[in-house]
Amino acid sequence: MSFKQTISTLTCILLSAANLIAQTPNKNPYNYKPATPDGTGKFYMGREIAQVMGFEGAAWLERDTREEEENTKLAISKMPVKATDAVADIGAGTGYYTFPLAAKVPQGKVYAVEVQQSALDYLKKHAKEIGVNNIMVVKGSAYSPNLPDSSIDFAFMVDVYHELAYPHEMLQALKRALKPGGKLLLIEYRAEDATVEIKPLHKMSKAQVSRELKANGFSLLSSKDFLPIQHFLVYVKN
């Protein structure tokens, strides 16, 4: 083979490799930019992921005005669960939703999933104090709720999803944990409503939530705005 033929062959190989790289999807679903106030500088599908509110904010979760502001009793009453269902509260915090849900599924169970040890300790202690036996406290991770495959009928996140450091991985893990036809509820402050006095990165629009859920194998089953300041979005596992 002549020198020119060798150069031509190498050029073809390099061009083919470049084309292959260009056609290969980027496996990292995140990109990074300078962080904005309350943001992490990490972006998913055009949305900056918000900073996490630590368990130090537990008092805010248990504030006396929360029921009036958010109508949490109505939210719980509208959750599509049966008495025998296995339910997962992702980012359970103080158990503000966990404990009422345990009463709603007396023949089932509620997995209270948290990553913060202080929250896990609090949930275990409180469940013991009030004698609730169908709550399972689970230490999750930033990537997964650490629940067995096909183990839950219904999962929900209340003002949690926008703070997930790895929403793609978490949604994939939740999809595996849900039984066939299992449902996922997201309650998020409405970004479309300027009168909702919550920091911008801690609100989400229905369009953005649905875009992200669809990309991870979920279909919107119902969208309700009966809550004063939050979306009530139910998705089903495809």
Secondary structure by P-SEA (a helix, b strand, c coil): ccaaaaaaaaaaaaaaaaaaaaacccccccccccccccccccccccbbbbbbbcccccccccccccccccaaaaaaaacccccccccccccccccaaaaaaaaacccbbbbbccccaaaaaaaaaaaaaaccccbbbbbccccccccccccccbbbbcccccccccaaaaaaaaaaacccbbbbbbbbcccccccccccccccccaaaaaaaaaaacccccccccccccccbbbbbcc
